[in-house]
Amino acid sequence: MTAPLVEANGAAIPALGLGTWEATNDACIAAVQWAIEAGYRHIDTAARYGNEEAVGQGIRASGISRDKLFVTTKVWYEDLSESNLMRSAEASLRRLGLDAVDLLLIHWPNASIPLKETIKALGRARRDGLTRHIGVSNFPVALLDEAVARSDEPLVANQCEYHPYLDQSKVLDACRRHGLAFTAYCPLGRGQLLDERTVVEVAERHGRTPAQVVLRWHVQQPGVVAIPKSANRERIAQNIDIFDFALDEDEVARISGLARPDGRMIDPSWAPAWDKAA
């Protein structure tokens, strides 16, 4: 089974991908290989994760043709000056063993480096062929608006934490207004949602796992891409097996109603230019 595509400013992004944060070495290689075997065509990594080499090994071990895979990586917030961003992107390609990635993201915004310079460098990376598409991650609405306005190249995605506990309607609306995909990391709320009574009841009604129901909730929303992470072969296969059923409006509303003020699972207090709207 493969995921349908989300169209975003010229990019076609598989609606479900494999997240690899905290996966390293042999476990990461195996997870990537298993995911591709299960039908995943979207793999997400980052320079900061320290696993790009393993991701590349997993891709090669799978035997998949490069043109059938959508690979995303990210530039860390300390490397957002023009020269450092280009060096970071080139180093990511060497570690991945790829000529280009499909999507290069700014991992976190950095108030100490002018966004104008960073966006200019990101566009250059695309024009120089290091990446086919560009985007951002963890950008709140105002910063996303500014990034879009400053970019001469189309931005195609904003990757942020998103799950039923965390209301991201403002950022979602901004992404849709600009034609960007919204890529959800931590889509399962770091596993906490899987014991939620509402989710369990809906899962039982459909004969599915709680994880499948939450991921289905994500991909039924226009423009949303989810990148759950797992190093378990069975769960990796289950997570993509979500495109042959649908939640009704009441089920979607009940799950959306789980949002709460303290819903964030990732503490971003260290992050530069952090805005809780993202």
N, C-alpha and C positions, 0 to 999 in steps of 0.2 A: 504494500500500500504506500502511495506517495501522497503528499499534501497538495492541495490546490495552491494556486499562486495569488499573491496579493500584488496588484499593480500599483506602483508609486513613482510618479514622475519619471517614467521610462524604465524603471527596474521591475522585474518580476521576481518577487521574493516568496519562496515556499512558506506557507502559513504556519508550519510547525518545523522547528529545528532542534538540534541537540545543543544545549548549553554545556560548557566544559569547565566553568569556574570550579576551582578546588580539585579538579581531576588532573593527575600527573602520571608521568612515566607509563608503565605497562598498563595500568588501569585505564588511563586515558586512551592509549592506543587501541585497547580492546573495545572500549565504549564507542569510539568513532567507527571502528570496523563493524561492530554489531549494529550500530544505528544505520549505517549505509546498507547493510544487508537487509535490514527491516524496512527499508524504503525511504529513509531520511535523505533529503537532498539539500539540506541547509545545516551547516556546522558553524558554530559561533565560538570564537576564542578571543584573546587579547594579549598584547605584549606583557601586560602586568600579570597575567595568569601563570606565566613561566611554563607553559605547556605547548607552545606553538610547534616545537619539534615533534612532540608526541602526536599532536593532531595531524601533522603532515605525514608521519609514519603510518597512522591509522588510515588516512586517505589512500596512501599508496598500497597498503596491505589489502584494502578492499577491492582493488583492481578496477574501480570505477573510472570512466572516462572523465577527464577534467571538465569538459563542457556540460556535463550533467549535474554538476555540484555547485552550490552557492556557498561561498566561504566568506565569513565576516571576521575581521580583526579590528583592534582598537589601539589608538595612540594614547599613552598615559598623560595625565594632566601636566606633568613636569616637562614634557617634550613638545609643547605646543608652539614654540617659536618656529619660524619658517624652516630654518636649517635643521633644527632638531626633529621636527615632524617628518621631514623627508628622510632623514637618517633612520628614524624609528620605523617608518614604513618599509624602507629597503631592508632593514634588519629582520623585520617580520617575514618578508618574502623569503629571505635566505633560510630562516628557521623552518618555515612551512614547506620549503622546496617548491614554491610556485612562482610563475612569472608575474602573476597579478592576483589580487584578491577580488572578489565580487563587490565587497562593501568595506570601506574604511571609515571608522567612526572616531570622533573625538570622545575619549572615554569619560572624562569629566571636564566641565568648564573650569577655567583658571582666571581669576580676576586680576592676577599680576601680569598676565600676558594679553595684550590687546586682541580682542576677538577678531578685529579686522585682519590682523596679521595671520592668525590661525586659519581663518576661513580662506584667505588667499592661498596659504600653503596647501590646504586641503584640496582646493581646486587645482592647484598645480600638480598634486599627486595624481589626480584623475587625468589631466591633460598629458602628463608624462607616461601614462600607461601603467602606473603602479596599482591602480584599482579601477574597476569599471564604474563604480558608483561611490558616492560619499554621503555621510550623514553625521549625526551627533548622538550623544548618549547623556542621560541625566540633565537635560536642558529644560528648565521651567519655561512657562509660556513667553514671558518677556524676552528672555534670552534666545528662545527659538525664533521668535519674530525677528529679532535683530540678525541672527545668523542667516535666515532666509533672505533678508533684505540685502545683506552684504555679499552674498555668494553669487558669483557669475556662473557657477555650475549648479545644476539642480541637486538639492538635498533630497534624499529618498527615505530616510528613517530617523526616528528618535527612539532610542532604546532606554527604557526606564523600568523601575520596579513596578509591577502591576499584578494584582490578584484580587479576589472578592473582598478581602479585608481592607483594601486600599482604594479609595475613590480617586481615580485619575481623570475624571470627566473633563476638567479644564484643559489638561494637556492633550487628551484625545481630541477634543474639539479643535485645538490649535493645529494638531497634525492633519486633521481632515481638511481644515481650511486651507492649508498649504499643500495638500496632496501628498503628504508623507505617510508612510506606514508607521504604526506604533508597535515596537517590538517589546514584548513583556518578558523581563527577566524575573526570577523567583515567582513564576506563574502559579505555583502550588502553595505559596506562602510558607516556604521552607517546611512543607509537610504538615503544618498545623491545621490546614483546611480539611485534611483527609478524615479527621474524626468529627468534623462539624456535623451536627444532626441533620441539618437541611441538606447538605451535600450527600450524606449517606442515604437519606430517604430517596432523593432523586436518583442516585446510583442504583438502588434496589429496584426502583420502578422501571429502569431501562435495562437491568441486568448487566450493568457496567461497574467498573471500579470508581471509587470517588475521584481518583486522579483523572480518569477519562472524562468524567462529568465536568470537572473544573476546567480542563483544557478545552472541552467542547464549548463551554461558556465563553472562553477567550475567542476562539476562532469564529464563532457566530457573529461577533461584533465586526462591523465593517472596518477594514484597514488594520486589524490587529493580527500580529504574528506572535506566537509563543515559543519560547526556547527552554523547555524544562531540561534539567540536568539529571542524569542517573548513570551509575556505573553497573547497574544490574541488567543483565541481558533480557530477562523477562519483562521488566518494567519499561525498558527502552522500547520494546516491541509493542507493549500495551499502550504506551503514550501516543503513538502515532495511529493507533487503530481507533480513530474517533470520527471518521468521515462517512460513516454509514448509518448514523443516527442523528437526531436533532433534539434540542430542548425546546419546549413550548414557551410562550411568552410568560406564563406564570412561573415556570421553573427558572427562567432567566431572571425575572424580577426577584424571586425569593433569594437566589444566590447573590444577586447584586445588593440585596438588602443586608448582607452580612458586613458591609463596610462599617468601619468604626474609626474614631479619631486617632487611636493609637495603632493603626493598622500596618505601619511600616515595619518590615523585618530587617532591613539593612540600615544601620546607624550611619548617617552621612555627616555627622557633626564635624568630622575632620575635613570635609571636602571644601575646596575653595569655591567661592561664588555660589555656595549652596543656597537654594531657595526651596522651602518646604512644599511649594506648589508642584514640584516635579516628582 
